[in-house]
């Protein structure tokens, strides 16, 4: 029986065959600037979400406080089983 020879693929050639990416083409200063800008945009978006959440929470609390002072709402919400309180 004849032994088969193992095929050797050149690893260095495959690295060179890959097309250049935008990251490779840009200067490091520009790349860092773009990363910083992306981070700033993410932080701004997070701040907007937090502000919106706080606004919704404040509106909910204000509505709850208004309903606490509304006698009709309190009467509807309360249980009518007065035997428990004898």
QUIGI-V927313 format. One record per residue. N is the residue number from 0. D_CENTER is the distance of its C-alpha to the mean C-alpha in Angstrom with 1 decimal. Layout:
BEGIN
((N	D_CENTER) (N	D_CENTER))
END
This chain:
BEGIN
((0	62.0) (1	60.2) (2	57.0) (3	54.1) (4	52.8) (5	49.1) (6	47.3) (7	45.8) (8	42.9) (9	42.4) (10	38.9) (11	39.4) (12	40.2) (13	37.0) (14	34.9) (15	37.0) (16	36.7) (17	32.9) (18	32.2) (19	30.8) (20	27.1) (21	25.8) (22	24.7) (23	28.4) (24	29.8) (25	28.0) (26	29.4) (27	27.4) (28	27.4) (29	25.7) (30	23.2) (31	22.3) (32	22.2) (33	19.8) (34	17.5) (35	17.8) (36	17.2) (37	13.9) (38	12.9) (39	14.2) (40	12.5) (41	9.0) (42	10.5) (43	12.0) (44	9.1) (45	7.7) (46	11.4) (47	11.8) (48	9.4) (49	11.2) (50	14.5) (51	14.1) (52	13.5) (53	16.5) (54	18.5) (55	18.1) (56	19.0) (57	22.0) (58	23.2) (59	23.1) (60	25.1) (61	27.5) (62	28.2) (63	28.8) (64	31.2) (65	33.0) (66	33.5) (67	34.9) (68	37.6) (69	38.4) (70	41.4) (71	41.2) (72	37.7) (73	38.8) (74	41.8) (75	39.9) (76	37.4) (77	40.1) (78	41.9) (79	45.5) (80	47.0) (81	49.0) (82	51.0) (83	48.4) (84	49.1) (85	52.9))
END
